[in-house]
Amino acid sequence: MSITTHRSERSGWVRQPWLWFAIALALVAFGFWPSFLSALPNVPSHIFVHGTSATLWMALPIAQGLLIVKRRRSLHRRLGYASLALAAAVVVTGLHVVQTMILKNGDTVRFVSFKFALLDLTGIFLFVTFLAMAVQSARRHEIGMHLRLMACTALIPLEAANERTAIQLFPGIVPDFDAALYASLLSMEAICAALIVAEWWLDRVRWPFAFMLFYYLVMHIIATPVALDPQFQAFCQWYAHLGA
């Protein structure tokens, strides 16, 4: 039996993208259950809209994947274009959530908030970039690249959920959000590495997951130095008051 045939027979479970999106959604639900999903009546309106739109965004690829399995490609395309409005809601509310996070304690900004501002703002930029590239890939019928780019848009909100999961599961090791940030970055690096290995297993390694691994490694290295930079701190203060 050839290596290619052997890989093909072993990897049928890898070729079910909707299943992996479902796992990612379950992880997000677990991470945000105590602070968001179980406390919806008491959640501020802007966080409610952001959390709901982000959750729906995580659920969208599951529905889209099942539509492909059922060969409902026309509905898949229409839902995809309609979901751009949902993506806009994720981005706009996400930008506002960053503002309120910075100003949570008034003019006294917690040091860890500067780290989160760096991670969140760059994450939103990547979300928009990957989504735009995913739309272009779909138009060019580059389905493999489209799927990978859409997966990257789902990885970005997973990072925030993993912070909360780390605090819930390992309170002795991860006592606060400063430690949780680095625990989450480690988890995202491991997930990206696993995705790259899975691609290699399928003999189809492409750049999106490698780029995401590079991004999280860079964030791991620069989060503290950038947060210590007075110019970045001044930028965060300016951004937090933007539109006030």
Accessible surface in RSA format (square Angstrom, percent):
REM  Atomic radii and reference values for relative SASA: ProtOr
REM  Chains: A
REM  Algorithm: Lee & Richards
REM  Probe-radius: 1.40
REM  Slices: 20
REM RES _ NUM      All-atoms   Total-Side   Main-Chain    Non-polar    All polar
REM                ABS   REL    ABS   REL    ABS   REL    ABS   REL    ABS   REL
RES MET A   1   164.47  85.2  73.28  48.5  91.19 217.1  86.18  73.3  78.29 103.7
RES SER A   2    63.87  54.0  46.63  62.2  17.24  39.7  52.77 112.4  11.10  15.6
RES ILE A   3   129.06  73.4 123.10  91.7   5.96  14.4 125.49  90.4   3.56   9.7
RES THR A   4   104.15  74.1 100.76 102.1   3.39   8.1  69.38  93.2  34.77  52.6
RES THR A   5    61.36  43.6  57.86  58.7   3.50   8.3  35.90  48.2  25.47  38.5
RES HIS A   6    83.16  45.4  83.16  57.8   0.00   0.0  61.11  63.0  22.05  25.7
RES ARG A   7    38.67  16.2  38.67  19.7   0.00   0.0   8.40  11.5  30.26  18.3
RES SER A   8    57.63  48.7  48.33  64.5   9.30  21.4  16.82  35.8  40.82  57.2
RES GLU A   9   115.57  66.4  81.54  61.7  34.03  81.0  45.11  87.3  70.46  57.5
RES ARG A  10   105.07  44.1  89.28  45.5  15.80  37.6  41.54  56.8  63.53  38.5
RES SER A  11     0.02   0.0   0.02   0.0   0.00   0.0   0.00   0.0   0.02   0.0
RES GLY A  12    36.68  45.2   0.00   N/A  36.68  45.2  33.36  91.5   3.32   7.4
RES TRP A  13   124.99  50.2 114.22  55.3  10.77  25.3 111.66  59.5  13.34  21.6
RES VAL A  14    21.57  14.2  13.10  11.9   8.47  20.4  13.10  11.4   8.47  23.0
RES ARG A  15   100.35  42.1  80.96  41.3  19.39  46.2  50.85  69.5  49.51  30.0
RES GLN A  16    70.61  39.5  70.61  51.6   0.00   0.0  15.97  34.0  54.64  41.4
RES PRO A  17    41.52  30.3  37.86  34.5   3.66  13.3  41.43  34.2   0.09   0.6
RES TRP A  18    73.75  29.6  73.61  35.6   0.15   0.3  70.85  37.8   2.90   4.7
RES LEU A  19    67.24  37.4  67.24  48.1   0.00   0.0  67.24  47.2   0.00   0.0
RES TRP A  20   102.71  41.2  97.07  47.0   5.64  13.2  96.36  51.4   6.35  10.3
RES PHE A  21    16.25   8.1  15.44   9.6   0.81   2.1  15.87   9.6   0.39   1.1
RES ALA A  22    30.85  28.4  25.51  39.4   5.34  12.1  26.11  36.8   4.73  12.5
RES ILE A  23    76.25  43.4  73.84  55.0   2.42   5.8  76.22  54.9   0.03   0.1
RES ALA A  24    13.61  12.5  12.50  19.3   1.11   2.5  13.39  18.9   0.22   0.6
RES LEU A  25    37.79  21.0  37.79  27.0   0.00   0.0  37.79  26.5   0.00   0.0
RES ALA A  26    61.02  56.1  49.41  76.2  11.61  26.4  56.31  79.3   4.71  12.5
RES LEU A  27    70.69  39.4  70.37  50.3   0.32   0.8  70.64  49.6   0.05   0.1
RES VAL A  28    10.55   6.9  10.55   9.6   0.00   0.0  10.55   9.2   0.00   0.0
RES ALA A  29    35.72  32.8  33.43  51.6   2.29   5.2  35.04  49.3   0.67   1.8
RES PHE A  30    92.62  46.3  86.20  53.4   6.41  16.7  91.71  55.6   0.91   2.6
RES GLY A  31     0.54   0.7   0.00   N/A   0.54   0.7   0.00   0.0   0.54   1.2
RES PHE A  32    45.58  22.8  45.58  28.2   0.00   0.0  45.58  27.6   0.00   0.0
RES TRP A  33   144.73  58.1 144.73  70.1   0.00   0.0 121.54  64.8  23.20  37.6
RES PRO A  34    69.29  50.5  49.46  45.1  19.83  72.1  54.14  44.7  15.15  94.2
RES SER A  35    68.93  58.2  43.08  57.5  25.85  59.6  49.54 105.5  19.39  27.2
RES PHE A  36    13.50   6.8  13.50   8.4   0.00   0.0  13.50   8.2   0.00   0.0
RES LEU A  37    47.14  26.3  35.80  25.6  11.34  28.5  35.80  25.1  11.34  30.5
RES SER A  38    57.83  48.9  22.64  30.2  35.18  81.1  19.78  42.1  38.04  53.3
RES ALA A  39    29.11  26.8  26.17  40.4   2.94   6.7  29.11  41.0   0.00   0.0
RES LEU A  40    66.80  37.2  59.76  42.8   7.04  17.7  59.94  42.1   6.87  18.5
RES PRO A  41   127.29  92.8  84.54  77.1  42.75 155.4  97.83  80.8  29.47 183.1
RES ASN A  42   129.35  89.2  98.71  95.4  30.64  73.8  32.62  78.5  96.73  93.5
RES VAL A  43    22.25  14.6   6.49   5.9  15.76  38.0   8.01   7.0  14.24  38.6
RES PRO A  44    70.25  51.2  58.03  52.9  12.22  44.4  70.25  58.0   0.00   0.0
RES SER A  45    89.54  75.7  78.57 104.9  10.97  25.3  50.64 107.8  38.90  54.5
RES HIS A  46    45.08  24.6  39.19  27.2   5.88  15.0  36.22  37.3   8.86  10.3
RES ILE A  47    62.26  35.4  62.26  46.4   0.00   0.0  62.26  44.8   0.00   0.0
RES PHE A  48    83.16  41.6  83.16  51.5   0.00   0.0  83.16  50.4   0.00   0.0
RES VAL A  49    69.75  45.9  67.09  60.7   2.66   6.4  69.21  60.1   0.55   1.5
RES HIS A  50    44.26  24.2  44.26  30.8   0.00   0.0  21.41  22.1  22.86  26.6
RES GLY A  51    14.18  17.5   0.00   N/A  14.18  17.5  13.70  37.6   0.48   1.1
RES THR A  52    48.07  34.2  45.73  46.4   2.34   5.6  44.21  59.4   3.86   5.8
RES SER A  53     6.22   5.3   4.95   6.6   1.27   2.9   5.96  12.7   0.25   0.4
RES ALA A  54    16.55  15.2  15.84  24.4   0.71   1.6  16.52  23.3   0.03   0.1
RES THR A  55    41.22  29.3  40.75  41.3   0.46   1.1  33.55  45.1   7.67  11.6
RES LEU A  56    94.02  52.4  91.28  65.3   2.74   6.9  91.28  64.1   2.74   7.4
RES TRP A  57     2.11   0.8   2.11   1.0   0.00   0.0   2.10   1.1   0.02   0.0
RES MET A  58     1.72   0.9   1.23   0.8   0.49   1.2   1.23   1.0   0.49   0.6
RES ALA A  59    32.95  30.3  30.11  46.5   2.85   6.5  30.17  42.5   2.78   7.4
RES LEU A  60    17.86   9.9  13.63   9.7   4.23  10.6  17.79  12.5   0.07   0.2
RES PRO A  61    10.00   7.3   4.49   4.1   5.51  20.0   8.00   6.6   2.00  12.4
RES ILE A  62    28.87  16.4  28.87  21.5   0.00   0.0  28.87  20.8   0.00   0.0
RES ALA A  63    43.77  40.2  37.60  58.0   6.17  14.0  42.46  59.8   1.31   3.5
RES GLN A  64    18.55  10.4  18.55  13.6   0.00   0.0  12.21  26.0   6.35   4.8
RES GLY A  65    12.84  15.8   0.00   N/A  12.84  15.8  11.22  30.8   1.62   3.6
RES LEU A  66    66.10  36.8  66.10  47.3   0.00   0.0  66.10  46.4   0.00   0.0
RES LEU A  67    24.78  13.8  24.72  17.7   0.06   0.1  24.74  17.4   0.04   0.1
RES ILE A  68    58.21  33.1  54.37  40.5   3.84   9.2  54.37  39.2   3.84  10.4
RES VAL A  69    91.73  60.4  66.97  60.6  24.75  59.6  74.11  64.4  17.62  47.8
RES LYS A  70   144.56  70.5 121.26  74.4  23.30  55.5  77.33  69.6  67.23  71.6
RES ARG A  71   189.77  79.7 169.26  86.3  20.52  48.9  54.92  75.1 134.85  81.7
RES ARG A  72   125.84  52.8 121.60  62.0   4.24  10.1  31.31  42.8  94.53  57.3
RES ARG A  73   117.93  49.5 116.53  59.4   1.40   3.3  45.35  62.0  72.58  44.0
RES SER A  74    54.94  46.4  51.14  68.2   3.80   8.7  34.36  73.2  20.57  28.8
RES LEU A  75    59.87  33.3  58.25  41.7   1.62   4.1  58.25  40.9   1.62   4.4
RES HIS A  76    35.08  19.2  34.97  24.3   0.10   0.3  22.58  23.3  12.50  14.5
RES ARG A  77   137.26  57.6 132.53  67.6   4.74  11.3  57.47  78.5  79.79  48.4
RES ARG A  78   142.48  59.8 133.55  68.1   8.93  21.3  72.42  99.0  70.05  42.5
RES LEU A  79    58.78  32.7  55.37  39.6   3.42   8.6  58.67  41.2   0.11   0.3
RES GLY A  80    23.18  28.6   0.00   N/A  23.18  28.6  18.90  51.9   4.28   9.6
RES TYR A  81   107.71  50.3  97.45  55.4  10.26  26.7  78.76  59.2  28.95  35.7
RES ALA A  82    67.79  62.3  44.70  69.0  23.09  52.5  57.30  80.7  10.49  27.8
RES SER A  83    10.09   8.5   4.94   6.6   5.15  11.9   6.26  13.3   3.82   5.4
RES LEU A  84    68.54  38.2  62.97  45.1   5.57  14.0  63.30  44.5   5.24  14.1
RES ALA A  85    75.35  69.3  59.10  91.2  16.25  37.0  66.64  93.9   8.71  23.1
RES LEU A  86    39.16  21.8  33.60  24.0   5.56  14.0  37.75  26.5   1.41   3.8
RES ALA A  87     3.44   3.2   3.31   5.1   0.13   0.3   3.44   4.8   0.00   0.0
RES ALA A  88    52.69  48.4  44.78  69.1   7.91  18.0  52.05  73.3   0.64   1.7
RES ALA A  89    33.15  30.5  25.45  39.3   7.70  17.5  32.51  45.8   0.63   1.7
RES VAL A  90    17.62  11.6  17.08  15.5   0.54   1.3  17.08  14.8   0.54   1.5
RES VAL A  91    24.39  16.0  23.92  21.7   0.47   1.1  24.39  21.2   0.00   0.0
RES VAL A  92    99.25  65.3  97.03  87.8   2.21   5.3  97.21  84.5   2.04   5.5
RES THR A  93    19.83  14.1  18.32  18.6   1.52   3.6  19.83  26.6   0.00   0.0
RES GLY A  94     3.79   4.7   0.00   N/A   3.79   4.7   2.95   8.1   0.85   1.9
RES LEU A  95    63.11  35.1  63.11  45.2   0.00   0.0  63.11  44.3   0.00   0.0
RES HIS A  96    79.78  43.6  78.69  54.7   1.09   2.8  55.51  57.2  24.28  28.2
RES VAL A  97    33.88  22.3  33.88  30.7   0.00   0.0  33.88  29.4   0.00   0.0
RES VAL A  98     2.97   2.0   2.76   2.5   0.21   0.5   2.97   2.6   0.00   0.0
RES GLN A  99    24.42  13.7  24.42  17.8   0.00   0.0   4.36   9.3  20.06  15.2
RES THR A 100    45.63  32.5  37.15  37.7   8.48  20.2  37.21  50.0   8.42  12.7
RES MET A 101    33.88  17.5  27.71  18.3   6.17  14.7  33.21  28.2   0.67   0.9
RES ILE A 102     1.82   1.0   0.19   0.1   1.63   3.9   0.19   0.1   1.63   4.4
RES LEU A 103    52.68  29.3  41.16  29.4  11.52  29.0  41.30  29.0  11.38  30.6
RES LYS A 104   149.38  72.9 117.46  72.1  31.92  76.0  74.55  67.1  74.83  79.7
RES ASN A 105    76.18  52.5  52.06  50.3  24.12  58.1  23.33  56.2  52.85  51.1
RES GLY A 106    39.44  48.6   0.00   N/A  39.44  48.6  35.71  98.0   3.73   8.4
RES ASP A 107   114.45  80.2  96.84  96.4  17.61  41.6  36.06  84.9  78.39  78.2
RES THR A 108   105.23  74.8  99.50 100.9   5.73  13.6  68.11  91.5  37.12  56.1
RES VAL A 109    21.59  14.2   1.46   1.3  20.13  48.5   1.85   1.6  19.73  53.5
RES ARG A 110    91.66  38.5  82.26  41.9   9.39  22.4  48.59  66.4  43.07  26.1
RES PHE A 111    75.10  37.6  66.07  40.9   9.02  23.5  67.28  40.8   7.82  22.4
RES VAL A 112    16.75  11.0  14.93  13.5   1.82   4.4  14.93  13.0   1.82   4.9
RES SER A 113     1.24   1.0   1.24   1.7   0.00   0.0   0.00   0.0   1.24   1.7
RES PHE A 114    13.03   6.5  13.02   8.1   0.01   0.0  13.02   7.9   0.01   0.0
RES LYS A 115     8.45   4.1   7.65   4.7   0.80   1.9   0.11   0.1   8.33   8.9
RES PHE A 116    17.40   8.7  17.40  10.8   0.00   0.0  17.40  10.6   0.00   0.0
RES ALA A 117     0.00   0.0   0.00   0.0   0.00   0.0   0.00   0.0   0.00   0.0
RES LEU A 118    18.62  10.4  17.68  12.6   0.95   2.4  18.62  13.1   0.00   0.0
RES LEU A 119    10.37   5.8   8.41   6.0   1.96   4.9   8.41   5.9   1.96   5.3
RES ASP A 120    46.47  32.5  41.09  40.9   5.38  12.7  12.22  28.8  34.25  34.2
RES LEU A 121    33.27  18.5  26.68  19.1   6.59  16.6  27.01  19.0   6.26  16.8
RES THR A 122    41.43  29.5  39.48  40.0   1.95   4.6  41.31  55.5   0.11   0.2
RES GLY A 123     3.84   4.7   0.00   N/A   3.84   4.7   3.84  10.5   0.00   0.0
RES ILE A 124    29.10  16.6  28.23  21.0   0.88   2.1  28.87  20.8   0.23   0.6
RES PHE A 125   137.64  68.9 132.43  82.0   5.21  13.5 137.34  83.3   0.29   0.8
RES LEU A 126    15.77   8.8  15.77  11.3   0.00   0.0  15.77  11.1   0.00   0.0
RES PHE A 127     7.84   3.9   7.84   4.9   0.00   0.0   7.84   4.8   0.00   0.0
RES VAL A 128    70.62  46.5  69.51  62.9   1.10   2.7  69.93  60.8   0.68   1.8
RES THR A 129    47.17  33.6  42.60  43.2   4.57  10.9  40.97  55.0   6.20   9.4
RES PHE A 130     3.74   1.9   3.74   2.3   0.00   0.0   3.74   2.3   0.00   0.0
RES LEU A 131    20.05  11.2  20.05  14.3   0.00   0.0  20.05  14.1   0.00   0.0
RES ALA A 132    56.04  51.5  47.31  73.0   8.73  19.9  54.68  77.0   1.36   3.6
RES MET A 133    72.01  37.3  69.72  46.1   2.29   5.4  62.32  53.0   9.69  12.8
RES ALA A 134     0.11   0.1   0.11   0.2   0.00   0.0   0.11   0.2   0.00   0.0
RES VAL A 135    28.60  18.8  27.04  24.5   1.56   3.8  28.56  24.8   0.04   0.1
RES GLN A 136    78.98  44.2  78.98  57.7   0.00   0.0  26.38  56.2  52.60  39.9
RES SER A 137     1.55   1.3   1.55   2.1   0.00   0.0   0.00   0.0   1.55   2.2
RES ALA A 138    36.98  34.0  28.24  43.6   8.74  19.9  28.53  40.2   8.45  22.4
RES ARG A 139   138.90  58.3 113.07  57.6  25.83  61.5  44.67  61.0  94.23  57.1
RES ARG A 140   137.00  57.5 112.71  57.5  24.29  57.8  63.48  86.8  73.52  44.6
RES HIS A 141   150.06  82.0 132.04  91.8  18.02  46.1  89.67  92.4  60.39  70.3
RES GLU A 142    73.20  42.0  65.80  49.8   7.41  17.6  32.32  62.5  40.88  33.4
RES ILE A 143   108.93  62.0 105.44  78.6   3.49   8.4 105.44  75.9   3.49   9.5
RES GLY A 144    23.36  28.8   0.00   N/A  23.36  28.8  15.74  43.2   7.62  17.1
RES MET A 145    28.72  14.9  28.72  19.0   0.00   0.0  28.72  24.4   0.00   0.0
RES HIS A 146    36.77  20.1  36.77  25.6   0.00   0.0  25.74  26.5  11.03  12.8
RES LEU A 147    65.32  36.4  65.11  46.6   0.21   0.5  65.32  45.9   0.00   0.0
RES ARG A 148    24.40  10.2  24.05  12.3   0.35   0.8   6.19   8.5  18.21  11.0
RES LEU A 149     0.65   0.4   0.65   0.5   0.00   0.0   0.65   0.5   0.00   0.0
RES MET A 150    26.06  13.5  26.06  17.2   0.00   0.0  23.67  20.1   2.39   3.2
RES ALA A 151    18.28  16.8  17.10  26.4   1.19   2.7  17.20  24.2   1.08   2.9
RES CYS A 152     0.00   0.0   0.00   0.0   0.00   0.0   0.00   0.0   0.00   0.0
RES THR A 153     0.08   0.1   0.08   0.1   0.00   0.0   0.00   0.0   0.08   0.1
RES ALA A 154     3.62   3.3   3.37   5.2   0.24   0.6   3.56   5.0   0.05   0.1
RES LEU A 155    13.08   7.3  12.72   9.1   0.36   0.9  13.06   9.2   0.03   0.1
RES ILE A 156    27.11  15.4  21.72  16.2   5.39  13.0  21.74  15.7   5.37  14.6
RES PRO A 157    29.70  21.6  21.58  19.7   8.12  29.5  28.94  23.9   0.76   4.7
RES LEU A 158     4.23   2.4   4.23   3.0   0.00   0.0   4.23   3.0   0.00   0.0
RES GLU A 159     8.18   4.7   8.18   6.2   0.00   0.0   2.03   3.9   6.15   5.0
RES ALA A 160    28.76  26.4  28.76  44.4   0.00   0.0  28.76  40.5   0.00   0.0
RES ALA A 161     0.00   0.0   0.00   0.0   0.00   0.0   0.00   0.0   0.00   0.0
RES ASN A 162    16.01  11.0  13.79  13.3   2.22   5.3   5.26  12.7  10.75  10.4
RES GLU A 163     5.88   3.4   5.88   4.4   0.00   0.0   0.00   0.0   5.88   4.8
RES ARG A 164    60.52  25.4  59.40  30.3   1.12   2.7   8.95  12.2  51.57  31.3
RES THR A 165    20.24  14.4  20.24  20.5   0.00   0.0  19.46  26.1   0.78   1.2
RES ALA A 166    10.14   9.3   8.08  12.5   2.06   4.7   9.86  13.9   0.28   0.7
RES ILE A 167    44.80  25.5  42.79  31.9   2.01   4.8  42.79  30.8   2.01   5.5
RES GLN A 168    67.47  37.7  37.90  27.7  29.57  70.4  31.62  67.3  35.85  27.2
RES LEU A 169    96.99  54.0  73.19  52.4  23.81  59.9  75.47  53.0  21.53  57.9
RES PHE A 170   107.13  53.6 102.42  63.4   4.71  12.3 107.13  65.0   0.00   0.0
RES PRO A 171    84.39  61.5  76.94  70.1   7.45  27.1  77.45  63.9   6.94  43.1
RES GLY A 172    76.01  93.7   0.00   N/A  76.01  93.7  42.93 117.8  33.07  74.1
RES ILE A 173   139.55  79.4 120.33  89.6  19.22  46.3 125.27  90.2  14.28  38.8
RES VAL A 174     7.56   5.0   7.53   6.8   0.03   0.1   7.53   6.5   0.03   0.1
RES PRO A 175    91.48  66.7  61.93  56.5  29.54 107.4  65.44  54.0  26.04 161.8
RES ASP A 176    71.78  50.3  66.94  66.6   4.84  11.4  33.43  78.7  38.35  38.2
RES PHE A 177    70.87  35.5  68.73  42.6   2.15   5.6  68.73  41.7   2.15   6.1
RES ASP A 178    53.92  37.8  52.49  52.2   1.43   3.4  15.68  36.9  38.24  38.1
RES ALA A 179    34.63  31.8  22.81  35.2  11.82  26.9  30.83  43.4   3.80  10.1
RES ALA A 180     0.00   0.0   0.00   0.0   0.00   0.0   0.00   0.0   0.00   0.0
RES LEU A 181     1.28   0.7   1.28   0.9   0.00   0.0   1.28   0.9   0.00   0.0
RES TYR A 182    51.33  24.0  51.33  29.2   0.00   0.0  49.58  37.3   1.76   2.2
RES ALA A 183    27.35  25.1  17.65  27.2   9.70  22.1  20.95  29.5   6.40  16.9
RES SER A 184     0.68   0.6   0.00   0.0   0.68   1.6   0.68   1.4   0.00   0.0
RES LEU A 185     0.49   0.3   0.49   0.3   0.00   0.0   0.49   0.3   0.00   0.0
RES LEU A 186   106.26  59.2 101.67  72.7   4.58  11.5 101.94  71.6   4.31  11.6
RES SER A 187    37.15  31.4  29.06  38.8   8.08  18.6  36.51  77.8   0.63   0.9
RES MET A 188     0.00   0.0   0.00   0.0   0.00   0.0   0.00   0.0   0.00   0.0
RES GLU A 189    18.21  10.5  17.04  12.9   1.18   2.8   9.85  19.1   8.36   6.8
RES ALA A 190    62.65  57.6  49.33  76.1  13.31  30.3  57.76  81.3   4.88  12.9
RES ILE A 191    48.54  27.6  45.87  34.2   2.67   6.4  48.47  34.9   0.07   0.2
RES CYS A 192     0.00   0.0   0.00   0.0   0.00   0.0   0.00   0.0   0.00   0.0
RES ALA A 193    40.82  37.5  38.94  60.1   1.88   4.3  40.35  56.8   0.47   1.2
RES ALA A 194    60.35  55.5  48.82  75.3  11.53  26.2  55.35  78.0   5.00  13.2
RES LEU A 195    50.96  28.4  50.16  35.9   0.80   2.0  50.47  35.4   0.49   1.3
RES ILE A 196    37.25  21.2  37.25  27.8   0.00   0.0  37.25  26.8   0.00   0.0
RES VAL A 197    91.80  60.4  90.56  82.0   1.23   3.0  91.80  79.8   0.00   0.0
RES ALA A 198    23.78  21.9  21.34  32.9   2.44   5.5  23.60  33.2   0.17   0.5
RES GLU A 199     7.75   4.4   7.44   5.6   0.30   0.7   7.58  14.7   0.17   0.1
RES TRP A 200   145.96  58.6 145.96  70.6   0.00   0.0 120.19  64.1  25.77  41.8
RES TRP A 201    46.87  18.8  46.87  22.7   0.00   0.0  44.80  23.9   2.07   3.4
RES LEU A 202    27.79  15.5  17.71  12.7  10.08  25.3  19.14  13.4   8.65  23.3
RES ASP A 203   107.30  75.2  87.33  86.9  19.97  47.2  14.81  34.9  92.48  92.2
RES ARG A 204   127.51  53.5 119.17  60.7   8.35  19.9  27.09  37.0 100.43  60.9
RES VAL A 205    79.66  52.4  50.78  46.0  28.88  69.6  50.78  44.1  28.88  78.3
RES ARG A 206    91.68  38.5  82.70  42.2   8.97  21.4  25.52  34.9  66.16  40.1
RES TRP A 207   105.40  42.3  98.54  47.7   6.87  16.1  88.20  47.0  17.20  27.9
RES PRO A 208     0.00   0.0   0.00   0.0   0.00   0.0   0.00   0.0   0.00   0.0
RES PHE A 209    13.61   6.8  13.61   8.4   0.00   0.0  13.61   8.2   0.00   0.0
RES ALA A 210    44.17  40.6  38.76  59.8   5.41  12.3  39.42  55.5   4.75  12.6
RES PHE A 211    78.19  39.1  73.12  45.3   5.07  13.2  77.62  47.1   0.57   1.6
RES MET A 212     0.00   0.0   0.00   0.0   0.00   0.0   0.00   0.0   0.00   0.0
RES LEU A 213    39.76  22.1  39.76  28.4   0.00   0.0  39.76  27.9   0.00   0.0
RES PHE A 214   121.83  61.0 120.24  74.5   1.59   4.1 121.62  73.7   0.21   0.6
RES TYR A 215    18.16   8.5  15.95   9.1   2.21   5.7  17.43  13.1   0.73   0.9
RES TYR A 216     2.87   1.3   2.87   1.6   0.00   0.0   1.37   1.0   1.49   1.8
RES LEU A 217    77.74  43.3  77.62  55.5   0.11   0.3  77.62  54.5   0.11   0.3
RES VAL A 218    43.20  28.4  42.73  38.7   0.47   1.1  43.19  37.5   0.01   0.0
RES MET A 219    10.60   5.5  10.60   7.0   0.00   0.0  10.52   8.9   0.08   0.1
RES HIS A 220    51.08  27.9  42.22  29.3   8.86  22.7  22.91  23.6  28.17  32.8
RES ILE A 221   128.98  73.4 113.42  84.5  15.57  37.5 119.05  85.7   9.94  27.0
RES ILE A 222    54.18  30.8  54.18  40.4   0.00   0.0  54.18  39.0   0.00   0.0
RES ALA A 223     3.81   3.5   3.81   5.9   0.00   0.0   3.81   5.4   0.00   0.0
RES THR A 224    47.98  34.1  47.64  48.3   0.34   0.8  39.29  52.8   8.69  13.1
RES PRO A 225    77.66  56.6  65.46  59.7  12.20  44.3  69.74  57.6   7.92  49.2
RES VAL A 226    37.11  24.4  34.49  31.2   2.62   6.3  37.11  32.2   0.00   0.0
RES ALA A 227     0.19   0.2   0.00   0.0   0.19   0.4   0.08   0.1   0.11   0.3
RES LEU A 228   108.02  60.2  94.30  67.5  13.72  34.5  94.40  66.3  13.62  36.6
RES ASP A 229    55.51  38.9  51.08  50.8   4.43  10.5  17.51  41.2  38.00  37.9
RES PRO A 230   100.19  73.0  94.08  85.8   6.11  22.2  95.71  79.0   4.48  27.8
RES GLN A 231   148.10  82.8 139.09 101.7   9.01  21.5  48.03 102.2 100.08  75.9
RES PHE A 232    30.54  15.3  27.09  16.8   3.45   9.0  30.20  18.3   0.34   1.0
RES GLN A 233    51.87  29.0  51.84  37.9   0.03   0.1   7.11  15.1  44.77  34.0
RES ALA A 234    61.24  56.3  50.31  77.6  10.93  24.9  56.40  79.4   4.84  12.8
RES PHE A 235    84.69  42.4  78.19  48.4   6.51  16.9  83.90  50.9   0.79   2.3
RES CYS A 236     0.36   0.3   0.01   0.0   0.35   0.8   0.35   0.9   0.01   0.0
RES GLN A 237    56.90  31.8  56.17  41.1   0.72   1.7  31.05  66.1  25.84  19.6
RES TRP A 238   144.45  58.0 134.32  65.0  10.13  23.8 118.35  63.1  26.10  42.3
RES TYR A 239    24.32  11.4  24.32  13.8   0.00   0.0  22.29  16.8   2.03   2.5
RES ALA A 240     5.24   4.8   0.00   0.0   5.24  11.9   0.00   0.0   5.24  13.9
RES HIS A 241    84.32  46.1  74.90  52.1   9.42  24.1  57.10  58.9  27.21  31.7
RES LEU A 242    88.32  49.2  75.40  53.9  12.92  32.5  79.12  55.6   9.20  24.8
RES GLY A 243    83.23 102.6   0.00   N/A  83.23 102.6  42.71 117.2  40.52  90.8
RES ALA A 244   120.48 110.8  41.08  63.4  79.40 180.6  80.57 113.5  39.91 105.7
END  Absolute sums over single chains surface
CHAIN  1 A    12968.4      11150.8       1817.7       9483.1       3485.4
END  Absolute sums over all chains
TOTAL         12968.4      11150.8       1817.7       9483.1       3485.4
